[in-house]
C-alpha cells in the first residue's frame, strides 16, 4: 500500500541516512556554506524557491524542507493524483476550473461527498483532498503493525521517514492519520501548482532541475505580498480568482491578515490592499528615519539601525500589522524623547 502515498512512492536514487537520497545530501552540504545543517536564504540563492520551501516560516530550510522542495521542483510524488487530475480536466467540458454534477462522471453520491463546501461546484483541491483522505485511512490500517492508530518511524516506509518531524504536529514521535493526511495534501497541491506554473514553458537545453531554479514566478517584488500577487494565477487551481487555504501554504496569521472580508480566501483586491498598506508603511518608516537622522541623537540612530532588519523581515514576510506596530512604537518613542540640541 505504501506505493499509493504520493510523496513517498518515489523511485529515489541511493538512499543515505534517514532515507535522504545521497546526491541531495551532497548538494545540501555544498549549499550549506556555514555548516550549520540548515540553508539560509542567501545560501539557497533563490528567494522565491526559499519561500516555497520554508514550511514553518522560521527563516531557514532544514534538510527535510529542502528535500520536500526538491521533490516539488522535480514534479514528483503525485502518485494516483495525476490520474485524478487528468480525469478532472477531461470532465471539465467548459474549462472553467470546476465540475458540476452534470459534468461529474460517477454519480451524485460521490459528487456530494467530494464537494466539501457544498456549493455545487467540485474544485480540483476538493477532489484531491477526498482522494487523499481515502488513501490515508487504508494506508494507516495497512502499516500500523502495533494497532495504536499511529505510525512510528519503524512503521513508515523508508522514503517517508525524513518527513516524520515535519508532519508530527503534536510531537509524540508518531504520525496519526490526520497528520499524514495534511502533509500529503499540502505536498500534492504544491506539486500541482508548480507543474501548472511551468506548463508550456520549454526547459533550457541541458538544464538540471535542482533545488532553487524551477519555482520562479512573475513576482513583481521580493516580499510575500508581491510574490502572492505574481503567483496568483498559477496558484489558483480552480480558477475562481481567489486563493483558498488548500491552494497556498501560508501561516494562519498571514492568511488571516490578508483575508480582509473573512471569506476564507484571498483575492486580487485584498492583495492590492495589503500592498498599498505596505507601501504607505514604507514611506512612513522612511520619514521617521529622516526625522531621527535630523535630530542627531546617537542613541536614537543606534536604535534605528537595530530595528531596521526586523522591520525589513516583517515586511518581507507579509506581516504588515506587526510591522505597523513596530513603526508605531518607534514613532511614540520619538515623540516622547526630548530632542538633543
For each residue, the residues with C-beta under 8 A, 3 or more apart:
1: 4 5 138 139 142 143
2: 5 8 9 139 143 157 160
3: 9 79
4: 1 9 79 80 135 138 139
5: 1 2 8 9 79 135 139 157 160 180 184
6: 9 77 78 79 80 81 132 184 187 188 191
7: 10 68 71 77 160 163 183 184 187 188
8: 2 5 77 157 159 160
9: 2 3 4 5 6 77 79 159
10: 7 71 76 77 159
11:
12: 15 21 159
13: 21 22 23
14: 21 22 23
15: 12 19 20 21 22 158 159
16: 19 20 21 22 25
17: 20 25
18: 161 162
19: 15 16 158 159 160 161 162
20: 15 16 17 24 25 63 67 162
21: 12 13 14 15 16 24 25 67
22: 13 14 15 16 25 26
23: 13 14 26 27
24: 20 21 27 28 66 67 70
25: 16 17 20 21 22 28 29 63
26: 22 23 29 30
27: 23 24 30 31 210 211
28: 24 25 31 32 39 63 66
29: 25 26 32
30: 26 27
31: 27 28 39 43 44 45 211
32: 28 29 35 36 37 38 39 43
33: 43
34: 40 43
35: 32
36: 32
37: 32 62 63
38: 32 60 61 62
39: 28 31 32 43 44 50 60 61 66
40: 34 43 44 59 60
41: 44 47 50 59
42: 45
43: 31 32 33 34 39 40
44: 31 39 40 41 49 50 53 61 211 212
45: 31 42 212
46: 49 50 211 212 213 215 216
47: 41 50 51 222
48: 51 52 215 216 217 219 227
49: 44 46 52 53 69 73 211 212 213 214 215 216
50: 39 41 44 46 47 53 54 61 212
51: 47 48 54 224 227
52: 48 49 69 72 190 194 215 249
53: 44 49 50 61 65 66 68 69 72 211
54: 50 51 57 58 59 60 61 65
55: 65 68 166 249
56: 65 166
57: 54 251 254 317
58: 54
59: 40 41 54 313
60: 38 39 40 54
61: 38 39 44 50 53 54 65 66 69
62: 37 38 65 66 166
63: 20 25 28 37 66 67 162
64: 67 68 162 163 165 166
65: 53 54 55 56 61 62 68 69 166
66: 24 28 39 53 61 62 63 69 70 211
67: 20 21 24 63 64 70 71 162 163
68: 7 53 55 64 65 71 72 163 166 187
69: 49 52 53 61 65 66 72 73 211 215
70: 24 66 67 73 74 210 211
71: 7 10 67 68 74 76 77 187 191
72: 52 53 68 69 75 77 187 190 191 194 215
73: 49 69 70 194 209 210 211 212 213 214 215
74: 70 71 209
75: 72 78 191 194 195
76: 10 71 191
77: 6 7 8 9 10 71 72 187 188 191
78: 6 75 81 82 85 188 191 192
79: 3 4 5 6 9 82 188
80: 4 6 83 84 131 135
81: 6 78 84 85 128 131 132 188 192
82: 78 79 85 86
83: 80 86 87
84: 80 81 87 88 127 128 131
85: 78 81 82 88 89 124 192
86: 82 83 89 90
87: 83 84 90 91 105
88: 84 85 91 92 99 124 127
89: 85 86 92
90: 86 87
91: 87 88 99 103 104 105
92: 88 89 95 96 97 98 99 103
93: 103
94: 103
95: 92
96: 92 239
97: 92 123 124 237 238 239 240
98: 92 121 122 123 124 238 239 240
99: 88 91 92 103 104 111 121 122
100: 103 104 120 121 122
101: 104 108 111 120
102:
103: 91 92 93 94 99 100
104: 91 99 100 101 107 110 111 122
105: 87 91
106: 110 111
107: 104 110 111
108: 101 111 112
109: 112 113
110: 104 106 107 113 114
111: 99 101 104 106 107 108 114 115 122
112: 108 109 115 118
113: 109 110 130
114: 110 111 122 126 127 130
115: 111 112 118 119 120 121 122 126
116: 126 129 130
117: 126
118: 112 115
119: 115
120: 100 101 115
121: 98 99 100 115 238
122: 98 99 100 104 111 114 115 126 127
123: 97 98 126 127 237 238 240
124: 85 88 97 98 127 128 192 237 238
125: 128 129 189 237 238 244 246 247
126: 114 115 116 117 122 123 129 130 246
127: 84 88 114 122 123 124 130 131
128: 81 84 124 125 131 132 185 188 189 192
129: 116 125 126 132 133 185 246
130: 113 114 116 126 127 133 134
131: 80 81 84 127 128 134 135
132: 6 81 128 129 135 136 181 184 185 188
133: 129 130 136 137 181
134: 130 131 137 138
135: 4 5 80 131 132 138 139 184
136: 132 133 139 140 177 180 181 184
137: 133 134 140 141 177
138: 1 4 134 135 141 142
139: 1 2 4 5 135 136 142 143 180
140: 136 137 143 144 149 150 151 176 177 180
141: 137 138 144
142: 1 138 139
143: 1 2 139 140 151 155 156 157
144: 140 141 147 148 149 150 151 155
145: 155
146: 152 155
147: 144
148: 144 174
149: 140 144 176 177
150: 140 144 172 174 175 176
151: 140 143 144 155 156 174 175 176 180
152: 146 155 156 173 174
153: 156 161 164 173 174
154:
155: 143 144 145 146 151 152
156: 143 151 152 153 160 161 164 175
157: 2 5 8 143 160 161
158: 15 19 161
159: 8 9 10 12 15 19 162
160: 2 5 7 8 19 156 157 163 164
161: 18 19 153 156 157 158 164
162: 18 19 20 63 64 67 159 166
163: 7 64 67 68 160 166 167 183
164: 153 156 160 161 167 168 173 175
165: 64 168
166: 55 56 62 64 65 68 162 163 183
167: 163 164 175 179 180 182 183
168: 164 165 171 172 173 174 175 179
169: 179 182
170: 176 179
171: 168
172: 150 168
173: 152 153 164 168
174: 148 150 151 152 153 168
175: 150 151 156 164 167 168 179 180 183
176: 140 149 150 151 170 179 180
177: 136 137 140 149 180 181
178: 181 182
179: 167 168 169 170 175 176 182 183
180: 5 136 139 140 151 167 175 176 177 183 184
181: 132 133 136 177 178 184 185
182: 167 169 178 179 185 186
183: 7 163 166 167 175 179 180 186 187
184: 5 6 7 132 135 136 180 181 187 188
185: 128 129 132 181 182 188 189 246
186: 182 183 189 190 249
187: 6 7 68 71 72 77 183 184 190 191
188: 6 7 77 78 79 81 128 132 184 185 191 192
189: 125 128 185 186 192 193 237 246 247
190: 52 72 186 187 193 194 249
191: 6 71 72 75 76 77 78 187 188 194 195
192: 78 81 85 124 128 188 189 195 196 237
193: 189 190 196 197 234 235 237 247 248
194: 52 72 73 75 190 191 197 198 214 215
195: 75 191 192 198 199
196: 192 193 199 234 237
197: 193 194 215 217 231 234 235
198: 194 195 201 214
199: 195 196
200:
201: 198
202:
203: 207 209
204: 207
205:
206:
207: 203 204 213
208:
209: 73 74 203 213 214
210: 27 70 73 213
211: 27 31 44 46 49 53 66 69 70 73
212: 44 45 46 49 50 73 215
213: 46 49 73 207 209 210 216
214: 49 73 194 198 209
215: 46 48 49 52 69 72 73 194 197 212
216: 46 48 49 213 219
217: 48 197 227 230 231 234
218: 230 231
219: 48 216 222 226 227 229 230 231
220: 226 229 230
221: 225 226 227 230
222: 47 219 226 227 316
223: 226 227 278 315 316 317 318
224: 51 227 228 250 254 316 317 318
225: 221 228 229 258 271 274 275 278 318 320
226: 219 220 221 222 223 229 230 275
227: 48 51 217 219 221 222 223 224 230 231
228: 224 225 231 232 235 243 248 258 266 271 318
229: 219 220 225 226 232 268 271 272 275
230: 217 218 219 220 221 226 227
231: 197 217 218 219 227 228 234 235
232: 228 229 235 236 243 268 271
233: 236
234: 193 196 197 217 231
235: 193 197 228 231 232 243 247 248
236: 232 233 239 240 241 242 243 247
237: 97 123 124 125 189 192 193 196 247
238: 97 98 121 123 124 125 244 247
239: 96 97 98 236
240: 97 98 123 236
241: 236 267 268
242: 236 263 265 266 267
243: 228 232 235 236 247 248 265 266 267
244: 125 238 247 248 264 265
245: 248 250 255 264
246: 125 126 129 185 189
247: 125 189 193 235 236 237 238 243 244
248: 193 228 235 243 244 245 255 266
249: 52 55 186 190
250: 224 245 254 255 258
251: 57 254 255
252: 255 256
253: 256 257 319
254: 57 224 250 251 257 258 317 318 319
255: 245 248 250 251 252 258 259 266
256: 252 253 259
257: 253 254 274 318 319 320 321
258: 225 228 250 254 255 266 270 271 274 318
259: 255 256 262 263 264 265 266 270
260: 270 273
261: 270
262: 259
263: 242 259
264: 244 245 259
265: 242 243 244 259
266: 228 242 243 248 255 258 259 270 271
267: 241 242 243 270 271
268: 229 232 241 271 272
269: 272 273
270: 258 259 260 261 266 267 273 274
271: 225 228 229 232 258 266 267 268 274 275
272: 229 268 269 275 276
273: 260 269 270 276 277
274: 225 257 258 270 271 277 278 318 320
275: 225 226 229 271 272 278 279
276: 272 273 279 280
277: 273 274 280 281 320 324
278: 223 225 274 275 281 282 315 320 323
279: 275 276 282 283
280: 276 277 283 284
281: 277 278 284 285 315 320 323 324 327
282: 278 279 285 286 315
283: 279 280 286 287
284: 280 281 287 288 327
285: 281 282 288 289 311 327 330
286: 282 283 289 290
287: 283 284 290 291
288: 284 285 291 292 327 330 331 334
289: 285 286 292 293 304
290: 286 287 293 294
291: 287 288 294 295 334
292: 288 289 295 297 300 301 304 334
293: 289 290 296 301 304
294: 290 291
295: 291 292 300 334 339 340
296: 293 301 340
297: 292 300 301 337 339 340
298: 301 302
299: 302 303
300: 292 295 297 303 304 333 334 337
301: 292 293 296 297 298 304 305
302: 298 299 305 306
303: 299 300 306 307 330 333
304: 289 292 293 300 301 307 308 330
305: 301 302 308
306: 302 303 309 310
307: 303 304 310 311 326 330
308: 304 305 311 312
309: 306 312 313
310: 306 307 313 314 326
311: 285 307 308 314 315 323 326 327
312: 308 309 315 316
313: 59 309 310 316 317
314: 310 311 317 319 320 322 323 326
315: 223 278 281 282 311 312 318 319 320 323
316: 222 223 224 312 313
317: 57 223 224 254 313 314
318: 223 224 225 228 254 257 258 274 315
319: 253 254 257 314 315 322 323
320: 225 257 274 277 278 281 314 315 323 324
321: 257 324 325
322: 314 319 325 326
323: 278 281 311 314 315 319 320 326 327
324: 277 281 320 321 327 328
325: 321 322 328 329
326: 307 310 311 314 322 323 329 330
327: 281 284 285 288 311 323 324 330 331
328: 324 325 331 332
329: 325 326 332 333
330: 285 288 303 304 307 326 327 333 334
331: 288 327 328 334 335
332: 328 329 335 336
333: 300 303 329 330 336 337
334: 288 291 292 295 300 330 331 337
335: 331 332
336: 332 333
337: 297 300 333 334
338:
339: 295 297
340: 295 296 297
341:
